[in-house]
Amino acid sequence: MDDPDFKPLGAHGTPQLRKYPRVRVSAPFPCALARVGMVKKGAVEQGLGIIYDLSTKGVRVMTEAVITPGDRIAMQLRLPDQAASMVIEAATVRWGKEHTYGVEFEGLSPNDNKHILAFMTHQSKSGPRVSA
């Protein structure tokens, strides 16, 4: 289920290799996603997913939706400590393996960025941070 570049931070303070740190979510949470732009013939246009880790630049999501690397998608997600959902209007699927995908956000509003950073800070205090 893990992608090959997904390595936890070592106990001895292994240097951070990732430009934008991400955290493993202690309790995975749902999201909704939909393809942006051209729809492939016979493909699912929208679906639900479960987010397993998160950074200010993207997420790792498991979904049954038919998406492939290079697809542009929109996402709606609500962080566990957030009252309202945030909408990510554009993101790109960067990799995929067995219904698990790495998705890079194309831009976040300052408010969404603030919520994600606060959530990451809370998660890093209660669980492991992911480095590579």
TAPE-V969364 format. One record per residue. N is the residue number from 1. SS is DSSP state (H for helix, E for strand, C for the rest). D_FIRST is the distance of its C-alpha to the first C-alpha in whole Angstrom. Layout:
N/SS/D_FIRST
N/SS/D_FIRST
This chain:
1/C/0
2/C/4
3/C/7
4/C/9
5/C/12
6/C/10
7/C/12
8/E/14
9/C/18
10/C/20
11/C/22
12/C/25
13/C/25
14/C/23
15/C/24
16/C/22
17/C/21
18/C/20
19/C/23
20/C/21
21/C/20
22/E/17
23/E/16
24/E/13
25/E/14
26/E/16
27/E/16
28/E/14
29/E/16
30/E/17
31/E/18
32/E/20
33/E/20
34/E/22
35/E/23
36/C/26
37/C/28
38/C/28
39/C/27
40/C/26
41/C/28
42/C/26
43/C/23
44/C/22
45/C/24
46/E/22
47/E/19
48/E/17
49/E/14
50/E/12
51/E/12
52/E/10
53/E/12
54/E/15
55/E/18
56/C/22
57/C/20
58/E/17
59/E/14
60/E/10
61/E/10
62/E/9
63/E/12
64/C/14
65/C/16
66/C/17
67/C/17
68/C/16
69/C/17
70/C/20
71/C/20
72/E/22
73/E/21
74/E/23
75/E/21
76/E/22
77/E/21
78/C/23
79/C/22
80/C/22
81/C/26
82/C/27
83/C/30
84/C/29
85/C/26
86/E/26
87/E/26
88/E/24
89/E/26
90/E/25
91/E/21
92/E/20
93/E/16
94/E/16
95/E/13
96/E/10
97/E/8
98/C/7
99/C/9
100/E/7
101/E/10
102/E/12
103/E/15
104/E/18
105/E/21
106/C/24
107/C/26
108/C/27
109/C/30
110/H/31
111/H/31
112/H/27
113/H/27
114/H/29
115/H/27
116/H/23
117/H/25
118/H/26
119/H/23
120/H/21
121/H/24
122/H/24
123/H/21
124/H/21
125/H/24
126/H/22
127/C/19
128/C/17
129/E/17
130/E/15
131/C/17
132/C/16
